[in-house]
Amino acid sequence: MSPEAEQIYKALLKTGNQDYFKQLGLGQGAPASEVERAFQLLVKQFHLSQMENHFKDEVLDAARHLLQKLSTAHTVLTNPKRREEYLKVPQNGPPPNPDPMLMAESNFNQAQLFIKYGNLKDALTSVDEALKLNAKEPDYLLCKGDIMMRQSLKAEEPVNPEVEKLLRRALELRDNYFRANFALGNYFKNKQDFAQALRHYQRSCEAKPDFAEAAREVRLLTMRQDKNQGLLARLKKKG
């Protein structure tokens, strides 16, 4: 067994009966900022953001299990409401069976972590697990659509039409969801349907006026539209 694999197994065994703070190597009551820092350090230490490239077979399963445990601790201790509820538990021991919504949130957080490190394969697996537990959470639907769009662009392939369905479903569940409208703008921009893209970027700006990325896209596409209209006008004159 490699030294890295041995580290994974030892860490997994160690977390068995530990409370959430100890799982992250922290003292009781550590603030959310320290929780975030400790979680990110452990992810890097055990190479958990690139598991598919780093581990094989049974070691990969152990690495996934370890990340699940650390992610659950991180999710609880950085969410004010969940943290408050957890601190009321005697001795702050980890619950034996975390509730499905917590597990879904933990899987979603893992997906975001994988996206951050460019690991789209594990990101998609994690968000699919989240959706199995909570299929009506707009953030999870948006996340899956974003991952699938990134995968298509990375492979230099046409964007999967399923992306549009996921993003529109997110908008059905959360009206004026500015991030879903922005993602739809990106989807149509990649399809070179600039009129549709502009409409969704504008809706994103209407829902969140200080969303700088959407405002930038509106400016760029409006300039493009004006330029094209000017070109058409000049061509008509010549004709």
Steps between C-alpha positions, in 0.01 A plus 500: 500500500634844408568756776220721360249213506601420857439863593148483355411186699645638822313827463176316425533277804588798717183688407282205605394621844614861480272802511488733203759740642752223568445346156636824358782516756345792689418580859141528621324816388749594224351779284372439147807668345729246670268217395526613137878528517542160668271330247691640202834397653380142556368479145844599370688280748311184394467596129121469531427751224662275238408154628441341159853589391667416830345184642378165369255227600439461873717800588274716281195383696672584827596845368140566397378391843752728671399797286134432577569509874712815481246669271215425737695647793587805289138543383361489853762723663490773234121521481379722790168320547644147478793598722267635769295179495815286513644688797189406697582129458657353819878469455454619139534148364427448130147365445510131394271561201516856364166613356457482119495878456835529679647223287370673186656830609826323579508337155426836338790658689725217379390571142596866539836397642566273202401777257746733670782255430382416146392145586174495303450123507483479880305827509225347286492185715464709816223727371310197367510356853367831633214496246406144596435630850343834403392524137325834547793712616570765230865536605565131432330514158702810409819333619439192285422714197817701556714185528353349185558824309862512619550138392368572150719807460805315631442222247436761228160346435154659456341574837269220613131606455432350845674808643216727386240269660685501833535879504137561404391257773707701749316816388162327540588416859647843583349791314747771389797281595772731370770233485282265294421782256871581476580133432230491230663808352828310485323198350347701215818701449689172445231399250554841334136593559595850613146639513392230749824542693445875533144448628618270777793722598255791522266297722795414720581872535136584575493240779836615641601848376846484659593172323809629318557193280150516354524877450825449309342242270204732435740779400702274270199345328326837465814638333506197272133548415548872425803423284308241299204734455735774381660261253159396366398863460816575300444194279141610429625845402749349257227277361 
